[in-house]
Amino acid sequence: MEMTNEIEVNASASDVWDAFNDVERIAPCLPGAQLTEIEGEEYLGVVKVKVGPVNAQYKGKATFVERDQDALKVVILAEGRETRGQGNASANITATLEALDDNRTKVGVTTDLKITGKVAQIGRNLIPDVSAKIMDQFADNLEAMLSASTDDSSSGDDASAGDSGAGAASRPEPEAVDLLEVAGPPAAKKFGPIAGIIAALWIVRKIFKRRKKKKG
């Protein structure tokens, strides 16, 4: 599945470029993502998603495939596996920056996504619809992060400087991205009945497990 999105960020191309090349800073900007550890050139982390009551957490790594500062182009390969389940996900992400003016940058993102497992079966049709909205959230978070960094720098506050992999691991866990919620009313209307059935089955399973424990 290939998806193409464009976002605009109220920041200079050089600042956005620096952010895209600093995984510790940019990872928390992506909804549902958390950087947990850095091992050399590999960045380990988790991404949490859900479709209604069905949750999945993908644990994996990201590596830089290409970094071309002259072309303002970054290619990242991200791979992960469900921590509870048989699902896998991999994404080849190409981001190209274009300076619109001194303080505004357009970012084109092309993602070649491959995903398997329960979330893929239920939410595959939702993914193209929500990708643009997730990228909008990412742009807002990126702007806020860059603005905060500028404020800290101007005030001489360097408390966030020198973060390491250990610092990344200590950050609070992100909330799972609910594909139905992000997609909005049209998708919820279309896939709501399916989610309702899944929710009912999920509740029945929970009740059954509790009764089984009591009998044991």
C-alpha positions as CSV (number, residue, x, y, z in Angstrom):
1,M,0.0,0.0,0.0
2,E,1.5,3.3,-1.1
3,M,0.4,6.6,0.4
4,T,1.4,10.1,-0.5
5,N,0.8,13.1,1.8
6,E,1.9,16.7,1.9
7,I,2.1,18.9,5.0
8,E,3.3,22.4,5.6
9,V,5.2,23.4,8.7
10,N,5.7,26.9,10.1
11,A,9.5,26.5,10.4
12,S,12.6,27.0,8.2
13,A,13.7,24.2,6.0
14,S,17.0,23.9,7.9
15,D,15.1,23.5,11.3
16,V,12.8,20.9,9.8
17,W,15.8,19.1,8.2
18,D,17.6,19.0,11.6
19,A,14.4,17.6,13.2
20,F,14.0,14.9,10.7
21,N,17.6,13.8,11.3
22,D,17.1,13.7,15.1
23,V,14.9,10.7,15.8
24,E,14.8,11.4,19.5
25,R,13.1,14.7,18.9
26,I,10.9,13.8,16.0
27,A,9.6,10.4,17.2
28,P,7.3,11.8,19.9
29,C,5.7,14.0,17.2
30,L,4.2,11.0,15.5
31,P,0.9,10.0,17.1
32,G,1.1,6.6,18.9
33,A,4.9,6.3,18.5
34,Q,7.6,6.1,21.2
35,L,11.4,5.8,20.9
36,T,12.6,3.4,23.6
37,E,16.3,2.9,22.8
38,I,19.1,3.8,20.5
39,E,21.6,1.1,19.4
40,G,24.2,2.6,17.1
41,E,22.4,3.5,13.9
42,E,19.2,1.6,14.8
43,Y,16.4,3.4,16.7
44,L,14.2,1.0,18.7
45,G,10.6,1.9,19.6
46,V,6.9,1.0,19.7
47,V,3.9,2.2,17.8
48,K,0.4,1.7,19.2
49,V,-2.8,1.6,17.1
50,K,-6.3,0.3,17.6
51,V,-9.6,-0.1,15.7
52,G,-12.3,0.4,18.2
53,P,-11.7,-2.1,21.0
54,V,-9.0,-4.0,19.1
55,N,-5.5,-2.9,20.2
56,A,-2.1,-3.7,18.7
57,Q,1.4,-2.7,19.6
58,Y,4.2,-3.0,17.1
59,K,7.7,-3.2,18.5
60,G,10.5,-2.7,16.1
61,K,13.3,-0.5,14.7
62,A,13.9,2.4,12.3
63,T,17.1,3.0,10.3
64,F,18.1,5.7,7.9
65,V,18.5,4.4,4.3
66,E,19.4,7.7,2.7
67,R,20.1,11.3,3.9
68,D,20.7,13.8,1.1
69,Q,21.1,17.3,2.6
70,D,21.6,18.9,-0.8
71,A,18.3,17.5,-2.0
72,L,16.6,17.8,1.4
73,K,15.6,14.2,1.2
74,V,15.4,11.5,3.9
75,V,14.5,7.9,3.5
76,I,13.7,5.8,6.6
77,L,13.0,2.1,6.8
78,A,10.8,1.1,9.8
79,E,10.0,-2.5,10.7
80,G,8.0,-3.9,13.5
81,R,6.2,-6.9,14.8
82,E,3.1,-7.2,17.0
83,T,4.0,-7.8,20.6
84,R,0.8,-9.9,21.1
85,G,-0.1,-11.6,17.8
86,Q,1.3,-12.6,14.5
87,G,1.1,-9.3,12.7
88,N,4.0,-7.5,11.0
89,A,4.4,-4.0,9.7
90,S,7.1,-2.4,7.6
91,A,7.2,1.1,6.0
92,N,9.7,2.6,3.6
93,I,9.2,6.4,4.2
94,T,10.6,9.0,1.9
95,A,10.4,12.7,3.1
96,T,11.3,15.5,0.8
97,L,11.5,19.1,2.1
98,E,10.9,22.3,0.1
99,A,11.4,25.8,1.5
100,L,8.3,27.9,0.7
101,D,9.9,30.9,2.4
102,D,12.3,31.6,5.3
103,N,9.8,30.3,7.9
104,R,7.6,27.8,6.1
105,T,8.5,24.4,4.7
106,K,6.5,21.9,2.6
107,V,7.2,18.3,3.4
108,G,6.2,15.6,0.9
109,V,5.9,12.1,2.5
110,T,5.6,8.9,0.5
111,T,5.1,5.8,2.5
112,D,5.2,2.2,1.1
113,L,3.4,0.4,3.9
114,K,3.0,-3.4,4.4
115,I,1.0,-4.6,7.3
116,T,-0.5,-7.9,8.4
117,G,-2.4,-9.2,11.4
118,K,-5.8,-8.4,13.1
119,V,-5.5,-4.6,12.8
120,A,-4.7,-4.9,9.1
121,Q,-7.7,-7.2,8.5
122,I,-10.1,-4.8,10.2
123,G,-8.6,-1.4,9.6
124,R,-6.8,-1.7,6.2
125,N,-9.5,0.3,4.4
126,L,-9.2,3.0,7.1
127,I,-5.5,3.5,6.7
128,P,-5.5,5.7,3.6
129,D,-8.3,7.8,5.0
130,V,-6.5,8.5,8.3
131,S,-3.0,8.9,7.0
132,A,-3.5,12.5,6.0
133,K,-5.1,13.4,9.3
134,I,-2.3,11.7,11.2
135,M,0.2,13.7,9.1
136,D,-1.6,16.9,10.0
137,Q,-1.3,16.0,13.7
138,F,2.4,15.2,13.1
139,A,2.8,18.6,11.5
140,D,1.2,20.4,14.5
141,N,3.3,18.4,16.9
142,L,6.4,19.2,14.9
143,E,5.7,22.9,14.9
144,A,5.1,22.9,18.6
145,M,8.3,21.0,19.3
146,L,10.4,23.3,17.1
147,S,8.7,26.4,18.6
148,A,9.5,25.1,22.1
149,S,13.1,24.4,21.1
150,T,13.4,28.0,19.8
151,D,11.9,29.4,23.1
152,D,14.3,27.3,25.2
153,S,17.3,28.4,23.1
154,S,16.4,32.1,23.3
155,S,15.9,31.8,27.1
156,G,19.1,30.0,27.6
157,D,17.3,26.9,28.9
158,D,19.2,23.8,27.7
159,A,17.6,21.3,30.1
160,S,16.6,19.2,27.1
161,A,20.0,19.1,25.6
162,G,22.1,16.0,25.8
163,D,19.2,13.6,25.8
164,S,20.3,10.0,25.2
165,G,18.6,6.7,24.5
166,A,18.0,6.3,28.2
167,G,16.3,9.7,28.3
168,A,14.1,8.6,25.4
169,A,13.1,5.4,27.2
170,S,12.0,7.4,30.3
171,R,9.4,9.5,28.4
172,P,5.7,8.7,29.0
173,E,4.1,6.0,26.9
174,P,1.9,7.4,24.0
175,E,-1.8,6.6,23.7
176,A,-2.8,4.2,20.9
177,V,-4.0,5.9,17.7
178,D,-7.7,4.9,17.2
179,L,-8.1,4.6,13.5
180,L,-11.9,4.9,13.7
181,E,-11.7,8.0,15.9
182,V,-9.1,9.7,13.6
183,A,-11.0,8.8,10.5
184,G,-14.0,10.8,11.7
185,P,-17.8,10.3,11.3
186,P,-17.9,9.0,7.7
187,A,-15.6,6.1,8.5
188,A,-17.2,5.5,11.8
189,K,-20.6,5.2,10.1
190,K,-19.2,2.9,7.5
191,F,-17.2,0.6,9.8
192,G,-19.1,1.2,13.1
193,P,-21.3,-1.9,12.8
194,I,-18.2,-4.1,12.3
195,A,-16.5,-2.4,15.3
196,G,-19.7,-3.0,17.4
197,I,-19.6,-6.8,16.6
198,I,-15.9,-6.9,17.5
199,A,-16.6,-5.0,20.7
200,A,-19.4,-7.5,21.7
201,L,-17.1,-10.5,21.0
202,W,-14.3,-8.9,23.0
203,I,-16.6,-8.3,26.0
204,V,-17.9,-11.9,25.9
205,R,-14.4,-13.2,25.8
206,K,-13.4,-11.1,28.8
207,I,-16.5,-12.3,30.8
208,F,-15.7,-15.9,29.8
209,K,-12.1,-15.6,31.0
210,R,-13.2,-14.1,34.3
211,R,-15.7,-16.9,34.9
212,K,-13.0,-19.5,34.0
213,K,-10.6,-18.0,36.5
214,K,-13.3,-18.1,39.2
215,K,-14.0,-21.7,38.6
216,G,-10.3,-22.5,38.7
